[in-house]
Amino acid sequence: MRAPPPSVAAGGLLAALICGCVSSLTGQSTPYAAVSVDNGSRATLVVIGARLPVGSVHDVVGLEGTAWLLGKTLAAQANAALSGDAGVTVDVGRSSTLFTLSALPDAWGVAWAMLERTLFDATLDSTSFERERTRLSGQVLFQSGSPALDSEGRVVQLVSSPSNPWARSPRGTRASLDALTIHDAQLLRRSKYSATSSVVAAVGLGDNEVLREHPAQLVNSPPQGPAWTVGTRLDVTQEVTSSWISVAYPLQGPLSRTAMEFVAHLIRWRLSPLPPDPDRYEVAVRLVDAPLGVVIVVDGAVAPEASKRFEQEVVRVVSDLALDPPAGDVFTWDRRRFRTARLLTEATPELAVARITSDLLRDGKRRDLAEDMWEITPAAVAGALLALGQPRVFRLGPDLRSR
């Protein structure tokens, strides 16, 4: 991993680490909302994630992209201060921001203290801010007019009211990026960046005396949905060479998160024909935590002439699953395949940290995926499938009637 030579590393050894824990570096403590530490053996790479409940939903109107630029700037500052045996990445979303530290086992303590200081104490660097703004402005300009990004933005407005701050583009627009100043980013940081509202997850530490696991004391219950009660349809005509289709289903809670993920897996698997359909370029099924409840979204990029067929197949697959949910040996096989896929994903520490911090921020504690998956029953899956509401459908592509 690449990082510039450490110019301020010595100044970073003063950050405290974890609620109720004493940092071996300073003897002080920092109160986080929740902390998760894996109980496995020490790994060759330590990964620690800090997820803050700050995202584009907190951007001021006309200054969209503030949270994105703030996160990118802080990650750049942290990397400039770290040595080559540690690095930081950032993922700025609509409702939260995840900073992920990857470090060699002997370097994680110093690197984590440096990241912590950068996030909550260090002065925002104007040079890093301007560099990141220039980079983001270039990306927005280059990608303007992209049908894939246009489709992505319209799907967001499909699962949420367009007037909801959650529906804003996390990266902003060229106009909003031009209007942004470092003072706007600093204001967001001062008002929203707080260790006490953030959660931390660590993978690969093994036995340690610094990080101690604890669940959240206070948990805000997520909305139970449904995100809508009446299905709608939106067609956008563009003369492009592919079609993008999204079919979104609202879920009525409360439901087990793992059961909802299993339902998404079932839909995805049944949309995977053998041999593969050459007119189907890409298919994804995902859970979206929309403002009013969880939504299952099926996304497809297909050949234009296959768009209607793909949409009909999605609706048929979901309807068939709800009417005849898997049972017996079919259920056992589906669950085993789901478990294998999820555990394989969790083997990537960065992905594991991302999932665990999401659990902590949403539920206040980490799920035990292995246990949860074995506890999924046919009745639970049938209930989750029956909780699916009327779909909202979006299609972007050429007008086939003129051909």
C-alpha positions in Angstrom: 0.0 0.0 0.0 1.3 3.4 -0.9 1.8 6.3 1.5 4.0 9.4 1.4 7.0 9.5 3.9 5.7 10.1 7.4 6.1 13.8 8.1 4.0 14.1 11.2 4.0 10.6 12.6 5.5 11.6 15.9 2.6 13.9 16.6 0.0 11.1 16.3 0.8 9.1 19.4 -1.6 10.9 21.6 -5.0 9.5 20.6 -7.0 7.3 22.9 -8.5 4.2 21.7 -11.6 2.6 23.0 -14.5 3.1 25.4 -13.6 1.8 28.8 -10.1 0.8 27.5 -6.8 2.3 28.3 -4.6 3.1 25.4 -1.1 1.6 25.7 0.1 4.7 23.9 -1.3 7.4 26.2 -3.1 6.0 29.1 -6.3 7.8 28.2 -9.6 6.5 26.9 -12.0 7.5 24.1 -15.7 6.6 24.4 -17.1 4.9 21.3 -20.7 4.0 21.0 -19.8 0.3 20.3 -16.8 -1.8 19.7 -16.3 -5.2 18.1 -13.1 -7.2 18.3 -12.8 -10.7 16.6 -11.7 -13.5 18.8 -9.6 -15.2 16.2 -5.8 -15.7 16.0 -3.5 -12.8 15.1 -3.5 -12.3 11.4 -0.8 -11.1 9.0 -2.9 -8.0 8.4 -4.8 -6.1 11.0 -8.0 -4.3 9.7 -9.8 -1.7 11.9 -12.9 0.2 10.7 -14.4 3.3 12.3 -18.0 4.0 11.0 -19.4 7.5 11.7 -23.1 8.2 11.3 -22.3 11.1 8.9 -23.1 11.0 5.2 -24.5 13.0 2.3 -27.8 13.2 4.1 -26.1 15.9 6.3 -25.0 18.0 3.3 -26.5 21.5 3.1 -28.6 22.2 0.1 -26.4 23.8 -2.6 -23.3 22.3 -0.9 -23.8 18.6 -1.9 -20.6 16.7 -1.7 -19.4 18.1 1.6 -19.4 14.8 3.5 -17.7 13.1 0.5 -14.9 15.7 0.3 -14.5 15.8 4.1 -14.0 12.0 4.2 -11.6 12.0 1.3 -9.6 14.8 2.7 -9.2 13.2 6.1 -8.2 9.9 4.6 -5.6 11.7 2.5 -4.2 13.5 5.6 -4.0 10.2 7.5 -2.1 8.5 4.7 0.3 11.4 4.5 1.1 10.9 8.1 1.4 7.1 8.1 4.4 5.0 7.2 4.4 2.5 4.4 3.2 -0.4 6.6 -0.3 1.0 7.1 -2.9 2.7 4.9 -6.4 4.2 5.1 -9.4 4.1 2.8 -12.7 5.8 3.1 -16.2 5.0 1.9 -18.7 7.9 2.2 -22.3 6.8 1.9 -25.7 8.5 2.3 -26.0 7.9 6.0 -22.6 6.9 7.2 -18.9 7.1 6.5 -16.5 4.2 7.0 -12.7 4.7 7.5 -10.8 1.5 7.1 -7.2 1.1 8.4 -5.1 -1.8 7.1 -1.8 -2.3 8.9 0.9 -4.8 9.7 0.5 -6.4 13.1 3.4 -4.5 14.7 2.2 -1.1 13.3 -1.5 -1.0 14.0 -1.4 0.6 17.4 0.6 3.7 16.2 -1.4 3.8 12.9 -4.8 3.7 14.7 -3.8 6.4 17.1 -2.8 8.6 14.1 -6.1 7.9 12.3 -8.1 8.7 15.4 -6.2 11.9 16.0 -6.8 12.9 12.3 -10.5 12.2 12.4 -11.3 14.0 15.6 -8.5 16.5 16.5 -6.2 17.5 13.7 -6.7 20.6 11.7 -8.2 20.1 8.2 -5.4 20.5 5.7 -6.3 23.0 2.9 -3.9 21.5 0.4 -5.4 18.1 0.8 -8.9 19.5 0.6 -8.2 21.4 -2.7 -6.5 18.4 -4.2 -9.4 16.1 -3.4 -11.9 18.7 -4.7 -10.0 19.0 -8.0 -10.0 15.2 -8.3 -13.7 14.9 -7.5 -14.7 17.7 -9.8 -12.8 16.0 -12.6 -14.6 12.7 -11.9 -18.0 14.4 -11.9 -17.2 16.1 -15.2 -15.9 13.0 -16.9 -18.9 10.9 -15.8 -21.5 13.5 -16.6 -24.1 12.0 -19.0 -23.2 8.4 -18.0 -26.4 6.3 -18.4 -25.3 4.0 -15.7 -24.9 6.8 -13.2 -28.2 8.4 -14.3 -29.9 5.1 -13.7 -28.3 4.8 -10.3 -29.5 8.2 -9.3 -33.1 7.6 -10.5 -33.3 4.3 -8.6 -32.4 6.1 -5.4 -35.3 8.4 -6.0 -37.4 5.3 -6.7 -36.9 4.0 -3.2 -37.1 7.4 -1.5 -38.8 10.7 -2.0 -36.7 12.9 -4.3 -37.1 15.7 -1.7 -35.6 13.6 1.1 -31.9 14.6 1.8 -31.1 10.9 1.7 -31.7 11.0 -2.1 -29.0 13.6 -2.8 -25.9 12.6 -4.8 -23.1 11.8 -2.3 -20.5 13.3 -4.7 -22.5 16.4 -5.3 -22.5 18.4 -8.6 -20.0 20.6 -10.4 -21.9 23.7 -9.1 -22.0 22.5 -5.5 -18.3 21.4 -5.6 -17.3 24.9 -6.9 -19.3 26.5 -4.1 -17.8 24.4 -1.4 -15.1 25.8 0.9 -12.9 24.2 3.5 -14.9 26.0 6.1 -18.0 24.2 5.0 -16.2 20.9 5.5 -14.9 21.9 8.8 -18.3 23.0 10.0 -19.7 19.5 9.1 -16.9 17.9 10.9 -17.3 19.9 14.1 -21.0 19.3 14.2 -21.2 15.6 13.3 -17.8 13.9 13.7 -17.9 12.5 17.2 -16.3 9.4 18.7 -19.2 8.9 21.1 -21.6 8.4 18.2 -19.2 6.2 16.1 -18.6 2.5 16.2 -15.4 0.5 15.7 -14.6 -3.0 14.5 -11.3 -4.8 14.4 -10.3 -8.0 12.6 -7.0 -9.9 13.0 -5.8 -8.5 16.3 -5.8 -11.7 18.2 -5.2 -11.3 22.0 -4.6 -7.6 22.8 -4.8 -5.4 25.8 -5.9 -2.2 24.0 -9.3 -2.8 22.3 -12.1 -4.2 24.3 -15.5 -5.3 22.9 -18.7 -3.8 24.1 -22.2 -3.4 22.6 -24.0 -0.1 22.3 -25.9 1.1 25.4 -28.5 3.0 23.3 -29.8 1.8 20.0 -32.0 3.7 17.6 -34.5 1.3 16.2 -34.4 1.4 12.4 -37.7 2.1 10.5 -39.7 -1.0 10.0 -41.3 -0.1 6.7 -42.8 -0.6 4.3 -41.0 2.2 2.3 -44.2 2.5 0.2 -47.5 0.7 -0.3 -48.3 1.4 -3.9 -46.1 0.2 -6.8 -45.1 2.6 -9.5 -43.2 2.5 -12.8 -40.8 4.9 -14.4 -39.5 4.6 -18.0 -36.7 6.9 -19.3 -35.9 6.8 -23.0 -32.3 7.3 -24.1 -30.6 6.1 -27.3 -28.0 3.9 -25.7 -26.7 0.4 -26.5 -27.9 -1.2 -23.2 -30.9 -1.1 -20.9 -30.8 -0.7 -17.2 -33.6 -2.1 -15.2 -34.3 -2.0 -11.4 -37.2 -3.7 -9.6 -37.5 -2.6 -6.0 -39.6 -4.4 -3.3 -40.3 -2.8 0.1 -40.1 -5.0 3.2 -42.5 -4.8 6.2 -40.6 -5.5 9.4 -39.5 -6.4 11.9 -37.5 -9.0 10.2 -34.1 -10.7 10.8 -31.4 -9.0 8.8 -29.8 -12.4 8.0 -33.2 -13.7 6.8 -33.6 -10.6 4.5 -30.1 -11.3 3.1 -31.1 -14.9 2.5 -34.1 -13.8 0.5 -31.9 -11.5 -1.6 -29.6 -14.5 -2.2 -32.5 -16.7 -3.3 -33.7 -14.1 -5.8 -30.2 -13.7 -7.2 -29.6 -17.4 -7.5 -32.8 -18.0 -9.3 -31.9 -15.2 -11.8 -28.7 -17.1 -12.7 -29.6 -19.3 -15.7 -27.3 -22.1 -16.8 -26.0 -21.7 -19.4 -25.7 -17.9 -18.9 -28.0 -15.6 -20.9 -25.8 -13.7 -23.4 -28.3 -10.8 -23.3 -27.8 -10.4 -19.6 -24.7 -8.4 -18.9 -24.9 -7.9 -15.1 -27.4 -8.7 -12.4 -27.2 -7.7 -8.7 -29.6 -8.0 -5.8 -29.0 -5.8 -2.8 -30.6 -4.6 0.5 -31.1 -0.8 0.7 -31.7 0.8 4.0 -34.1 3.5 2.7 -35.4 6.2 5.0 -38.7 4.5 5.6 -37.6 0.8 5.6 -35.5 -1.8 4.0 -35.9 -2.4 0.3 -34.7 -5.3 -1.9 -33.5 -4.0 -5.2 -32.8 -6.2 -8.2 -30.6 -4.4 -10.7 -29.9 -5.6 -14.3 -27.9 -4.4 -17.3 -29.2 -6.2 -20.3 -29.5 -6.0 -24.1 -32.3 -3.6 -25.0 -34.4 -6.3 -26.7 -34.1 -8.4 -23.5 -35.3 -5.7 -21.1 -39.0 -6.7 -21.0 -38.2 -10.3 -20.7 -35.8 -9.7 -17.8 -38.3 -7.5 -15.9 -41.0 -10.2 -16.3 -38.6 -12.9 -15.1 -37.7 -10.8 -11.9 -41.4 -10.4 -11.1 -42.1 -14.1 -11.8 -39.2 -15.3 -9.6 -40.2 -13.2 -6.6 -43.9 -14.2 -7.0 -43.0 -17.9 -7.3 -40.8 -17.7 -4.2 -43.5 -16.1 -2.2 -46.1 -18.6 -3.3 -43.8 -21.6 -2.9 -40.9 -20.8 -0.6 -38.1 -23.4 -0.4 -38.6 -26.3 2.0 -37.0 -29.6 2.8 -33.9 -30.6 0.9 -34.2 -27.6 -1.4 -34.2 -25.2 1.6 -31.2 -27.1 3.1 -29.2 -26.8 -0.1 -30.1 -23.1 -0.5 -29.1 -22.3 3.0 -25.8 -24.2 2.7 -25.0 -22.3 -0.5 -25.9 -19.0 1.1 -23.7 -19.8 4.1 -20.7 -20.7 2.0 -21.0 -17.5 -0.1 -21.3 -15.3 3.0 -18.4 -16.9 4.9 -16.3 -16.6 1.8 -17.1 -12.9 1.6 -16.3 -12.5 5.4 -12.9 -14.0 4.7 -11.9 -10.6 3.2 -11.2 -8.6 6.4 -12.1 -5.2 4.8 -15.6 -6.6 3.9 -16.0 -8.2 7.3 -15.2 -4.9 9.0 -17.7 -3.0 6.7 -20.5 -5.5 7.6 -19.7 -5.5 11.3 -19.6 -1.7 11.7 -23.0 -1.6 9.8 -24.4 -4.1 12.3 -23.1 -2.0 15.3 -24.5 1.2 13.9 -27.8 -0.2 13.1 -28.4 -2.8 15.9 -25.8 -1.9 18.5 -24.1 -5.3 18.3 -22.4 -7.6 15.9 -24.3 -10.5 14.3 -22.8 -14.0 14.7 -23.4 -14.9 11.0 -22.5 -18.5 11.3 -25.0 -19.0 14.1 -27.7 -16.8 12.5 -27.5 -18.7 9.2 -28.1 -22.0 10.9 -31.0 -20.6 12.8 -32.8 -19.5 9.6 -35.9 -21.7 9.2 -38.2 -22.3 6.3 -40.9 -20.5 8.2 -38.7 -17.4 8.7 -37.9 -17.3 5.0 -41.5 -17.7 4.1 -42.4 -14.9 6.4 -39.8 -12.6 4.9 -41.0 -13.4 1.4 -44.6 -12.6 2.3 -43.4 -9.3 3.7 -42.4 -8.1 0.2 -44.7 -5.4 -1.0 -45.7 -4.0 -4.4 -42.6 -3.4 -6.6 -41.5 -0.1 -8.1 -39.9 -0.6 -11.5 -37.4 1.6 -13.3 -36.1 1.2 -16.9 -33.6 3.3 -18.8 -32.9 2.4 -22.5 -33.8 3.0 -26.1 -37.3 3.1 -27.5 -37.8 -0.3 -29.0 -41.0 0.7 -30.7 -39.1 2.8 -33.2 -37.0 -0.1 -34.3 
